């Protein structure tokens, strides 16, 4: 069975305000996520992410709830703009936790895209491990949370 979403969660040893900046400021995003980031972090804002030397990926900001939730939809390969039919939704939620921040990412929309089951399964596997790696990079910028 192909999942409809990929979820990852991590605790980062930084206050919510710092993690929020890491998610919404292009220079900060480039420290842990994409190699090049252009982003208008307002609802309806657009942007581009470039990973390594690949083609840039277009995105559109869907939700901004400062210090709580940030969401964007990103286009599939070769798509100039994200559309609901051919783009995944990436949602970050932040929650303070004992002087640190619990950060959860959910990438959803597999049921809507017009891909084969094999393509969906490959995407879910790649992005599941990818989100683990990227969130780990963010965590490593701030050290392990105190327990």
C-alpha positions in Angstrom: 0.0 0.0 0.0 1.3 3.4 -0.9 1.2 6.0 1.9 -0.6 9.3 1.4 2.0 11.1 3.5 5.5 11.0 4.9 6.0 12.2 8.5 9.2 12.9 10.5 9.6 14.5 13.9 12.6 15.7 15.8 13.5 17.8 18.9 15.9 20.6 18.3 17.9 22.3 21.1 16.8 25.8 20.2 13.8 28.0 21.0 10.8 28.1 18.7 11.8 31.5 17.4 15.2 30.2 16.2 13.6 27.2 14.5 11.0 29.4 12.9 13.8 31.5 11.3 15.5 28.3 10.1 12.2 27.4 8.3 11.3 30.8 6.8 14.4 32.8 6.2 16.2 31.9 2.9 19.7 32.3 4.3 18.9 30.1 7.2 17.1 27.5 5.0 20.3 27.3 2.9 22.2 26.2 6.0 20.3 22.9 6.4 18.0 22.3 3.5 18.5 23.5 -0.1 21.7 24.8 -1.7 20.0 27.8 -3.1 16.8 29.3 -1.6 14.5 32.1 -2.9 11.4 32.5 -0.8 8.7 35.0 -0.1 7.5 33.6 3.3 4.0 35.0 3.1 0.7 33.2 2.2 0.7 32.9 -1.6 4.4 33.8 -1.8 6.5 32.0 -4.3 10.0 30.7 -4.3 12.5 28.3 -5.7 14.8 25.7 -4.1 17.8 24.2 -5.8 19.3 21.0 -4.5 22.9 20.3 -5.6 23.1 21.0 -9.4 19.6 19.9 -10.2 16.9 22.0 -11.8 15.2 24.4 -9.3 12.0 23.3 -7.7 9.2 25.9 -7.6 7.1 26.4 -4.5 4.1 28.4 -3.3 3.6 29.2 0.4 0.2 27.9 1.6 0.2 28.8 5.3 2.1 31.0 7.7 1.2 30.9 11.4 4.2 32.5 13.1 6.0 30.3 15.5 3.5 27.4 15.0 3.0 26.3 11.4 4.6 26.9 8.0 3.4 25.1 4.8 4.3 25.2 1.2 3.4 23.2 -1.9 6.2 22.3 -4.2 6.1 21.4 -7.9 7.0 18.1 -9.3 10.0 17.7 -11.7 9.7 19.8 -14.8 6.6 21.7 -13.5 7.1 25.5 -13.6 4.6 26.1 -10.8 3.0 24.0 -8.1 -0.6 23.0 -8.6 -2.8 21.1 -6.2 -3.1 18.2 -8.7 0.7 17.8 -9.3 2.3 19.1 -6.1 2.9 17.8 -2.6 2.1 19.8 0.4 4.9 20.2 3.0 3.7 21.3 6.5 6.0 22.1 9.4 4.6 22.4 12.9 6.5 23.7 15.9 5.9 23.1 19.6 8.0 24.3 22.5 9.3 21.5 24.7 11.4 21.9 27.8 13.5 24.8 26.4 13.8 23.1 23.0 11.4 22.8 20.0 9.6 19.7 18.7 9.5 20.1 14.9 7.3 17.9 12.8 7.2 17.8 9.0 4.4 16.1 7.1 4.6 15.8 3.3 1.2 14.8 1.9 -0.8 14.6 -1.3 0.2 11.3 -2.8 -3.4 10.3 -3.5 -3.9 13.4 -5.7 -0.9 13.2 -8.0 -1.2 11.4 -11.3 1.8 9.0 -10.8 2.2 5.3 -11.0 2.2 3.3 -7.7 5.9 2.6 -8.3 6.6 6.3 -8.6 4.7 7.1 -5.5 6.4 4.4 -3.5 9.8 5.5 -4.7 9.0 9.2 -3.8 7.7 8.2 -0.4 10.9 6.2 0.4 13.2 8.9 -1.0 11.5 11.8 0.8 11.0 9.8 4.1 14.8 9.3 4.3 15.4 12.8 3.0 13.4 14.5 5.6 15.1 12.5 8.3 18.5 13.7 6.9 17.4 17.4 6.6 15.9 17.6 10.0 19.0 16.0 11.4 21.1 18.7 9.8 19.0 21.4 11.4 19.3 19.6 14.8 23.0 19.3 14.4 23.3 23.1 13.9 22.0 23.5 17.5 23.3 20.4 19.3 21.3 17.8 21.1 18.4 18.9 23.3 18.8 18.7 27.0 16.9 15.9 28.6 
